[in-house]
Amino acid sequence: VAESIPAKVFPERRIVPIDCTELIRGLGAFHCLSQQQPL
């Protein structure tokens, strides 16, 4: 279901779902991995 919105917006792109089960168990998600950028 979540892949359908980006697929409509970017029909020329391949949508690759990522299993975030382990991150969610640790009370995070993919955003938590990518939000801080080291300087």
Backbone torsions as a table, in degrees:
resi	resn	phi	psi	omega
1	VAL	NA	-47.2	-177.2
2	ALA	-64.7	-26.4	-179.4
3	GLU	-74.8	-19.2	-173.4
4	SER	-68.7	-34.2	-178.6
5	ILE	-68.4	-54.2	177.3
6	PRO	-61.5	-32.0	179.1
7	ALA	-64.2	-35.2	177.1
8	LYS	-72.3	-39.2	-177.9
9	VAL	-73.9	-37.0	-178.4
10	PHE	-122.4	70.0	-175.1
11	PRO	-63.7	-21.8	-179.1
12	GLU	-85.7	-6.6	-178.5
13	ARG	-99.9	151.8	175.1
14	ARG	-92.1	126.4	179.3
15	ILE	-93.1	125.0	-178.5
16	VAL	-116.8	103.7	178.1
17	PRO	-65.9	147.3	179.3
18	ILE	-120.8	130.4	178.1
19	ASP	-78.0	111.3	-178.7
20	CYS	-103.5	21.9	-176.2
21	THR	-54.7	-47.4	-178.3
22	GLU	-66.5	-36.6	178.0
23	LEU	-66.9	-41.0	-178.3
24	ILE	-66.6	-34.6	175.1
25	ARG	-60.7	-32.5	178.0
26	GLY	-89.5	16.5	178.3
27	LEU	65.0	37.3	176.1
28	GLY	-135.6	-171.5	174.8
29	ALA	-156.8	-175.4	-176.6
30	PHE	-57.2	-35.9	178.7
31	HIS	-59.0	-36.5	-179.3
32	CYS	-64.7	-28.2	177.7
33	LEU	-76.0	-28.2	-169.3
34	SER	-110.9	-0.5	-172.9
35	GLN	-78.1	-35.0	179.5
36	GLN	-96.8	132.3	177.2
37	GLN	-112.6	122.6	178.3
38	PRO	-66.7	147.9	179.3
39	LEU	-88.3	NA	NA
